Amino acid sequence: MARQSLDEFLTHARSLVDAALNRHLPVPPACPTIVADAMRYSVFAGGKRLRPMLTLAAADAVARAEGPDAESAFELALPAAC
């Protein structure tokens, strides 16, 4: 992966985390609509991405040190980040 700025890294990592959360949160009819809406409201409220960003940054650092590309490291770390 080419060098990127911190802003680019955070934007990319946040989009991966948001997409994964969106895929894995239950939706009706798996759970009541009011519960699904409440979970989405809580999870997607701003400012709740520090730990996921740190998890993905650690995966990126290990990937750079060990040699695999960062995207595969992100995919492996994404469940823990979420």
N, C-alpha and C positions, 0 to 999 in steps of 0.2 A: 504494500500500500504506500502510495506517495505521501510525503510529509504534508500535513494539513494544519491549519490554525486550530487553536482551541475552540473557537466558535464553530468551525466546520465540524470538528469532532463531536462537540456537544449536540449540535443540530442533528447530525447523522445518528448518534447513539439514542437521542430522545425519540427520533422517528421509529427506530427499531423497537424500543421499549413500548411506545404507545401502540404500535401495530400489534405486538405480541399480546399486550394486555387486552386490546380490543378483540383479538381472536379468542382469547381464553376466558373472558368474563361470560357468565351464562346469560342467555337471552330467553325471553318467553318462547315457547311454553315450558322450558326447562326450569324456570323459576317465575314467580309472580312479577308482573310488569313493574309494580311499585318497588320491589326489591332490586330488580335489574337496573331501574333508573337511579335508585339511591346509590348502588355500587358504582355505577358509571360516573355519577356526579362527584362522589368522594374520590375515586381513583384519578379522574381526569381534571380535578381542580388543580390549579397552578402550584408550583413550588414543591412537588413531591417526587423529585427525581435525583436527589443527591446520592443516595445509596446505589441506585441503578447505574448512575454515571461512574461512580467509583468502581463498581464491579466490572463494568465494561472497560474502563481505563486500565484496570489491573490485567484483564484478559489481553488487551492490546499490548501492554508492556511485556507480558510473558510471550506473546506471539512474536513480537519483534526480537526478543532475546533468543527464542528457540527456533525461529525460522518459518513456521507456518504463516499463512496470510491472516490478517486481522479479521476478515469476514468470517472465516471458519471458527476462529476463537470467539468472536461475538456470538455466533450461533450456539456454541457450547455453553457459554456463560449466560445467555439470555434467560433461561429459567431461574437461575439464582438472582439475576438482576431484577426480574419481575417480582 
